Amino acid sequence: MNVGGAVAAAQGPVPSPAVEAVAPPHVERLNPVVEQQLHLESVKIRALALYKAVSHILEDLDAFARSNSTIKWRDALGQFSMVSMQLFNIVEDIKNVSKAFVIFPRNINAENATVLPVMLSSKLFPEMEAEDIAKREQLLYGISGHPVHIQIEKLKARIDMIGAACEAAETVISDCRKTYGLGSHPGSTVVPTLDKVQAAKIQEQENLLRAAVNLGEGLRIPFDQRQLPTSLPSHLADVLSFGDGAQNLADNSGSCEKNTPAFSSTREVLQMLQTPGGQLIARSVPSPSNATAFDNPSTPPMAYANSPRSDPNIMNTPSPQQQAQRQQQQRQKIMQLTHQQQLLLQQQLRQSSITGVLGQRSISQLHDITGQTQQKLQQIAGQHQMSYSHPMLQQQFQNGQLQTSHMSYNILQNQINQGGQHRNNINQLGSSSNALFSAAQASPNSQMIASMSASMQSQSRLPRMQFGLTGGHLQRNHPSQVFNDQMFGMSPSNPVNMLAMQQQQQGGFRNMSTNAHDLQPGMVNLPNTIQNPNFPQQQQNQQ
Amino acid sequence: MECVVQGIIETQHVEALQILLQGLCGVPKDRVRVHEFCLKSGPNLGVVPSEVRLLCDLAQPTPTWTVRHAGGAMRGAGAEQLSVLVRSVVESKVSNNALRFFYAVGYKLDHELLKIGFAFRFQRVVPITVTVTSANRMPRLHAIDDAVPLTPGIQLVEITAPAAGDNYNEVAAAVSSFCEYLVPLLHLSKPGVSTGIVPTAAAAASSLLSNSGGKAI
């Protein structure tokens, strides 16, 4: 390899083949740490690249010589500077290699038999030796008789003079470069002038680009144009959902990611649900993005399964503004339910009614639900629970890593039929809660409840504590609060259950149930509330 | 913390820059296709609005999300003498729920940007990342497929290197010395400082491109 040979000559006993010899196919491998530090692979790659570059240049020069055309010296010098730069880098790296290793030949064979004695000898060739002596004489001419330290001083003085001369020469060269415009040296300060117009254009473009990337200038879409497109890109499809109902529906049927459809539909449905008197809502952080409403405050709040409450004002009343918002949105969402969803809801209603009315007070259990609550919410919506005052406990599905399969959600839904029928829709999602569900449906009694509570307790202790983690969505906070309220508000008839529930509660939420009827609490979990607070809010503003 | 410099290069010379970087870095290039969301905090999160960027890497088979917060730049006489900008940065991988989470917390989308290009990540005293991207804007919200380049003729080059409070000087020196290699093609400066293009870049680019005929990396 030509380059290797050149490097060897320049570097003395450290040729680049040493690199390849050190980077084995040998029996011994290098210490991996050392190997990593030396970047041998990259050095090898660069050496090969340099070799190819140099050979390419040589070919070009050959071609020029044969064709007798004039060489473009600018390009040729540019290429040469590139090559020399790369060579310099490789040499630097090889120096690192050479410092770490000592190379010595192991075997003498035909290949190195003639070379080895020369390489290993410390005595120079006679010619080289004579040359060396001559140079030494020349250097020490006139001072060889003096003591050593004086010789050293004089040599140092000479070195300094030579250094000064070199610096002066460099300044002269750079000045000449500047004056004559020979700015091919990297870092030269000569700036050939661009066309003024062109320069101005480029400056303008540059300012635009820098401002956009660093500050966001020129990228902001005005509010009125900020509508979510009907088809989101794939990486956003399961992240965002639409703020308004119609688009939600359209999108839900399409994308069935694990969380998205549940969120959008659940949100709509939840808007149709009513928390008891809307009182729970007040306890959540009123967020501007709250697009879901819980209750129609005019309807009496639903009694929980085991704790009929006669006092509708257990909770703080939400602000009328929030209530109005929610009512509005609830109605909107209901209107926008698709026919398909309604059918589905009706089916589920029929199914749930078959299971019978569960013991009103005995079943205030929170069944853990994993997965999506879309069906349940549709069910709820289909029942037009706007007229009901069921406390819908909505437990928020937590985002991301917090929500794992072991998290379970409880969905209990009490429906107050104004005609007096009691229907309990207990919706369970997830295999973990199936047992509970069937048990609850079969014969709810206090023992069952206790066992179920215990199992649920073990399952869902953590999740229940994690309410409203997704932030300021009113929707999310409300369900958690409702849920907690229900938990605490267990009727005295189920002390065991109450205890279990209470243990699982986060804080002092109180049950709200004003319905005189014994109704079972309904809890709807929102596994995912995908709601972009920005856009609904803006839409609200537009309204 | 990180040290960062930015520069611009004309789109016609990007290929030459790529060849140069490949020769200098010795690593293959990584494709860059990042959908960047810039979120600004709402008033419920404090008087002073803060900015958070969510980067969705679309070059991977499954999009990966990163949240990034860049703090203010270091100030002072020492900082002014550095040719690189040193600023505090917090970066973390997040799940794809991050966007929803930030919306829920109260952040609003300020603007979004699509960056398409390539990057080189290599080690030279410190880990250095050189990113060459064209900034694209989306005419409608999240409409990635309709993204058009903001400045078709100019692309942005950004060189960053992580730093700590005690070694940022060395990192700055390493980044500066690396930038010296790129002088034939582009000028680099602190973000916010305008540099212009290199007039002789065309010659350097042509020599690089002709040089590449022999390289088959």
Chai-1 contact restraints between the chains, C-beta under 6 A:
chainA,res_idxA,chainB,res_idxB,connection_type,confidence,min_distance_angstrom,max_distance_angstrom,comment,restraint_id
A,S42,B,G26,contact,1.0,0.0,6.0,A-B,restraint_1
A,I45,B,G26,contact,1.0,0.0,6.0,A-B,restraint_2
A,R46,B,G26,contact,1.0,0.0,6.0,A-B,restraint_3
A,A49,B,K215,contact,1.0,0.0,6.0,A-B,restraint_4
A,A49,B,I217,contact,1.0,0.0,6.0,A-B,restraint_5
A,K52,B,G214,contact,1.0,0.0,6.0,A-B,restraint_6
A,K52,B,K215,contact,1.0,0.0,6.0,A-B,restraint_7
A,A53,B,N211,contact,1.0,0.0,6.0,A-B,restraint_8
A,A53,B,G214,contact,1.0,0.0,6.0,A-B,restraint_9
A,H56,B,G213,contact,1.0,0.0,6.0,A-B,restraint_10
A,H56,B,G214,contact,1.0,0.0,6.0,A-B,restraint_11
A,D75,B,S207,contact,1.0,0.0,6.0,A-B,restraint_12
A,G78,B,S207,contact,1.0,0.0,6.0,A-B,restraint_13
A,Q79,B,S207,contact,1.0,0.0,6.0,A-B,restraint_14
A,Q79,B,N211,contact,1.0,0.0,6.0,A-B,restraint_15
A,M82,B,N211,contact,1.0,0.0,6.0,A-B,restraint_16
A,P186,B,V183,contact,1.0,0.0,6.0,A-B,restraint_17
A,G187,B,V183,contact,1.0,0.0,6.0,A-B,restraint_18
A,P192,B,P199,contact,1.0,0.0,6.0,A-B,restraint_19
A,L194,B,P199,contact,1.0,0.0,6.0,A-B,restraint_20
A,I202,B,I197,contact,1.0,0.0,6.0,A-B,restraint_21
A,Q205,B,T151,contact,1.0,0.0,6.0,A-B,restraint_22
A,Q205,B,I154,contact,1.0,0.0,6.0,A-B,restraint_23
A,E206,B,I8,contact,1.0,0.0,6.0,A-B,restraint_24
A,E206,B,S194,contact,1.0,0.0,6.0,A-B,restraint_25
A,L208,B,T151,contact,1.0,0.0,6.0,A-B,restraint_26
A,L209,B,T151,contact,1.0,0.0,6.0,A-B,restraint_27
A,L209,B,I154,contact,1.0,0.0,6.0,A-B,restraint_28
A,L209,B,L156,contact,1.0,0.0,6.0,A-B,restraint_29
A,A212,B,A135,contact,1.0,0.0,6.0,A-B,restraint_30
A,A212,B,L150,contact,1.0,0.0,6.0,A-B,restraint_31
A,V213,B,A135,contact,1.0,0.0,6.0,A-B,restraint_32
A,V213,B,L156,contact,1.0,0.0,6.0,A-B,restraint_33
A,N214,B,P191,contact,1.0,0.0,6.0,A-B,restraint_34
A,G216,B,C38,contact,1.0,0.0,6.0,A-B,restraint_35
A,G216,B,D110,contact,1.0,0.0,6.0,A-B,restraint_36
A,G216,B,H111,contact,1.0,0.0,6.0,A-B,restraint_37
A,L219,B,H111,contact,1.0,0.0,6.0,A-B,restraint_38
A,L219,B,L113,contact,1.0,0.0,6.0,A-B,restraint_39
A,L219,B,R137,contact,1.0,0.0,6.0,A-B,restraint_40
A,R220,B,H111,contact,1.0,0.0,6.0,A-B,restraint_41
A,R226,B,L141,contact,1.0,0.0,6.0,A-B,restraint_42
A,P229,B,R140,contact,1.0,0.0,6.0,A-B,restraint_43
A,P229,B,A143,contact,1.0,0.0,6.0,A-B,restraint_44
A,L232,B,H142,contact,1.0,0.0,6.0,A-B,restraint_45
A,P233,B,I144,contact,1.0,0.0,6.0,A-B,restraint_46
A,H235,B,C56,contact,1.0,0.0,6.0,A-B,restraint_47
A,H235,B,P63,contact,1.0,0.0,6.0,A-B,restraint_48
A,L236,B,H142,contact,1.0,0.0,6.0,A-B,restraint_49
A,V239,B,N96,contact,1.0,0.0,6.0,A-B,restraint_50
A,V239,B,L99,contact,1.0,0.0,6.0,A-B,restraint_51
A,N399,B,N97,contact,1.0,0.0,6.0,A-B,restraint_52
A,N399,B,F101,contact,1.0,0.0,6.0,A-B,restraint_53
A,G400,B,S95,contact,1.0,0.0,6.0,A-B,restraint_54
A,G400,B,N97,contact,1.0,0.0,6.0,A-B,restraint_55
A,T470,B,A104,contact,1.0,0.0,6.0,A-B,restraint_56
A,G471,B,A104,contact,1.0,0.0,6.0,A-B,restraint_57
A,G471,B,V105,contact,1.0,0.0,6.0,A-B,restraint_58
A,G472,B,A104,contact,1.0,0.0,6.0,A-B,restraint_59
A,G472,B,G106,contact,1.0,0.0,6.0,A-B,restraint_60
A,H473,B,A104,contact,1.0,0.0,6.0,A-B,restraint_61
A,N532,B,Y103,contact,1.0,0.0,6.0,A-B,restraint_62
A,P533,B,Y103,contact,1.0,0.0,6.0,A-B,restraint_63
A,N534,B,K108,contact,1.0,0.0,6.0,A-B,restraint_64
A,N534,B,L109,contact,1.0,0.0,6.0,A-B,restraint_65
